[in-house]
Amino acid sequence: MASSYCSTFKPIVTLALLVIFVGSTNAQLSTNFYANSCPNLESIVEPVVKAAIKQEARMGASLLRLHFHDCFVNGCDGSILLDDTSTFTGEKNAAPNKNSVRGFDVVDNIKAAVEKKCPGVVSCADILAVTAKISVYSLGGPSWSVKFGRRDSTTASQAAANTSIPPPTSSLSQLQQSFSAKGLNTPELVALSGAHTIGQARCTSFRGRIYNDTNIDSSFAKTRQSNCPSATGSGDNNLAPLDLQTPTTFDNNYYKNLINKRGLLHSDQQLYNGGSTDSQVTTYGNNPSTFSSAFASAMIKMGDISPLTGSNGEIRKNCRKKN
């Protein structure tokens, strides 16, 4: 997913403060946070997620994306779920989210099921975190131990959503900068990008790549052009799978596609384009277990981004609006 400094001292201090901040906020998250208050949380969430995926296989990727897009905007605080009102502007209509993020009705169903068993206990931010995990392993991907204890924000920022989520036109350096701003390093960037082994993208997200990029397999480009006209406004909402081979299975084909110059998004192909991340893409393309382990670890770390804990925020009764 640049800024300049007048000296070498400022970035070092900034990084140190970031480490201190992230460390202090992460300390209160725990895998056993709901051990007493809602011990069967995952078993409550799982059937709702699996039912939604059974009805529409694409939904698993959409639920995973919600967690990404939430965490990258002022931390994992459930802010992406807040609806706009006459006096409040949320994040749903920000450029990276409009016509992209979906699955809010599924989150509503999960929240209702959780509230029935554990009223007023589990935050919407934590629901997004566990839903992402269940979505991944339900589609054949790895599992991991989710840390809990996040609370929900009472506000959102459309402006931050517009600037914090890297667009599909990003260069490698822009991706690295976006992830670094969230405390995620380049290896974690490459691992988390593997989420694009599932799901679909709109024509507007990959039109520039299939018509203008040169680092693209010609037959792949022609296949995608057949459903995405070059003229803006024509077929903008037409969808294409991010992974041509297995778009509803969480595997390592995403990296194999990059090696064959078949990344759908410009930002995807930047990870394998003669740069510093080529070797890691090759490793994940050749070793699915290595990728799975790295993805799980990176997801845990991403879930740690600036959570609201303790007395900060609230436990929303309805994920779409503050209490």
N, C-alpha and C positions, 0 to 999 in steps of 0.2 A: 504496500500500500505503500526547505533549506534556509536553513537560516544561517546568517553569518555572525561571527562574534568578534569583538574588538581585541580579545586576548584569549589565551588558552586557559585562563583561570576560571572564567565564568562557566564553561560547559562542565568542568570538573565539579564545581560547587553545585551546579544544577543537578548533575547525575547523583551526587551524594545525597542531596535533599530528596530526590526521587526515590532512592533506595530506602532512606529513612521513612518516607511517607508510605511507600508500598508495604514495607515491613511492619509498620505500626498498625496499618489497617487490616493486613492479612491475619494478624495474630489471633483475632477473635473468630475466625472461620474454623469449623471443625467437622470432621466426617460423622461425629456422633452428636451433633448439635440437637437433633430431634429424637435422640434415643429414648427420652422419657415422654416428651410432649406429643410426638407423632412418629412412633417407632416403625410403622408400616408405610411410610411415605412413598417409597419407590413402588411397592406393590399396589398402592392406590393409583399412582400415575401411569404405571406401565400399561394396563389394559386400555386406557383411554388413548394413549399414544399409538399403540399397536392397532387399535380399531380405526383410527384416523389414517394410518399408513395403509391398512388393508383396503380402505375405501379409495385412497389415492396415494400411490407409491411416492409421488413427488413430495408429499407432505413432510416426510422425514427430513428432507433437505431444507424445507421451508422453516421447520421448527428449529433446526440447527442454526440457520441463518439468523433467526430472531435473537439467539443468545449472542452471536458475534456482534450484530449491530447494536445490541444493548450495551455490551461491555465496552465497545469502542467509543461510546459517547458518555463521557463523565462517569465511567465505571459501570459495573454490573449492578444496576439499581432498579431495573424494571421500568425505566423511564420510557422506553420505546412503546410500551403498552398503553400509555395514556392517550385518550382520545382528545381531539381538539374540542373546545367549547367556544361560546361567544366571547369569553374573557380569557381564554387560555389557548396557546398554540403549542402543540406537542411536536413529536419528531416523525410522525407517520407520513407527513407530506414533504419531508425533506427530500432533496434530489436522490440520494442513494436508497431511499426507502419507498418512495411513491411508485406504485405499480411493480414493486419488487418484493418487499417483505409481506408475508401473509401468514395465515394460520392463527390469527387472533381468536377466531371462534373455537379452535381446538384448545387454546390456552384457557378460554372461558370455561370450557367443559372440564378441563383438568382442575381448575380452581374450584369449581362447584363440587367436584368429587372429593377434593381435599378438605374443603370447608365442611362437608357433611360429616367427615370422620374426625377432623382436627380443627374445629372452628377457631378462627382468629389467631392461628399459630404460625402457619407457613407463608412466607412472603412470595410475592409474584416473581421477584428476582431469583429466588431459590428454585421456584417452579421452572423457570426458563433453563436454569443450569441442569437440573435433573432430567428435564425433557430432552435437552440436547444429547445427553448421554444415552438415554433410552432409544432415541431416534437412530443414533449411530449403530449401536449393537443390534438393533432390530433389523437393520439393513446389512448385517454381516460384518460390521466393523468391531473395533475393540471396545472394551468396557473399562471403567476406572472408578475410583472412589471419589464421589463428589463431596466437596466441602460445603457446609451450610452455615447459615447465620447472617446472610445478607438481609438488609431491610429495604423497603421500597422508598423511592424518592417521592416527594410531593410536587416535584416540578420536572420540567424537561427543557431541552434546548434544541430547537430546529437549526439554529446557527451552528452549534457544535456538531450536529449530525451532518451538516453540509460540508464541514471541513475535516472531521475526524475519520470518516470512513473512506478509505482510498478508492477512487473510481477505477473502472476497468481499463482506463487509458493510461494508468500509472506506469512509470518506468521502474526499473529495479531499485534505483536510489530513492525514488519517492515511496515505494513500498517499504523499504528499510526504514526510512524516516518516520512513516506513519506507525509502524510497529514498535520502533524504538521509543516513540513518544508514550507508548503504553507499557514500556518496560519489557518488551518482547524482542529477543535478538533475532539475527538472520536465520539460524537453523530453525528456530520456532516459527518464523515467517514461512519457511518452505514447508514445514510439517503441517501447519494450520491451513495452508493453501490446498492441501490434499483434500479438504472438505469439498472441493469442486469435483471430486470423483462421483458426487451425486448431485441431482438437481438440474435446473434448466435456466437459461438466460434469455432475455428479450433481444430481439434484433437490434434495437438501439444500442445495446451494450457491446455487440461484436461486429456491427456493420463496418466500422473503420478498419478493423483487423482484416476481414475477409476480402475487402476491396483495395486496401492500401498497403498492408504489411507485405514485406518480401520474405520474411522468415516463416513462411507457411507452405505446407504441402498443397500443391496446386489442385489435386483431386479433392482434397478436403475443402478447400476454399470454394470450389465449384458446387460441391454438395450443399454447403451452407448458403451460397448465393441463391440457390434455387428457391429458398424459402425466406430470403431477406433481400428485397430489392434495394438497389443502391440509392434510390431517391428517398430523402428524408420525408417521413409522413406516410410512406407506403409500406405496410407490413411491419410497422414499428413494434407491435406487440406479439409478433410471431415468435414462437419459442424454439430453442434448439438445446439439446442436452449438452451439458458441460463436459461429459465423458461420453464419447460416441458409442463405445462398446457396451458398457454396463452402467447406464445412468441411474439405476435404482439399486445398485449393489455397492456397498462401501468397500472398495478394494484399492489397489495401487495402480490401476490403469491410467489414472490421471497423469502420473509421471511418465509412463510409457508413451502416452500421447504427446507430451512435451518433447521427448527425445525424437519423436517422428514428426515434429513441427505441426502437431495437430491440436495445440492448445486453442480453445475457443476464444478466450479473451486475450487482448493484447497484454494485459498485466500477467496472465498465466504464462504466456510464452517467454516473458522477460526472465523467468526463473531458469530457463534453459536457452540461452542466447549468446553463448561464448563468454559468460561472466563468472563471477565467483561462486555462484550457486549451482553451476552445472553438475559438479561432482556429487552434491547432495541429492539432486534430482535422480542421477544415475543410481545412486545407492538405494533410494526408495523404490525406483523402478525395478531393481533386481532383487530386492529383499522386502517382501510384504510384511514380515514380522517386525523388521526394523522400523518401517514406517508406522505400523500400528502402535508400537511402543512409544515412538516419538510424538505421535499425534495425541495419544492419551495424556502424556506428560505436559504437552503444550496446552491442552485444553484445561487441565487443572490450573496451570499458571495463568491462563487468560481469565479464568473464573475468579482469580484473585485481584483483578484490577479495581482498585479504589472502591471497595464495597462500603455501604453504609452499615454500621454495626452499633451495638449498644443501644443508646437512647436516640440515635440519629435516625431520621426517616420514620417509617411506620410499617405496619403490616396491613396492606390494603385489603378491604373486604371484597372489592371489585377491582380487578386488575386494570380496568379501563379508566378509573377515576380515583382521585385521592379521597380519603375518608371525609 
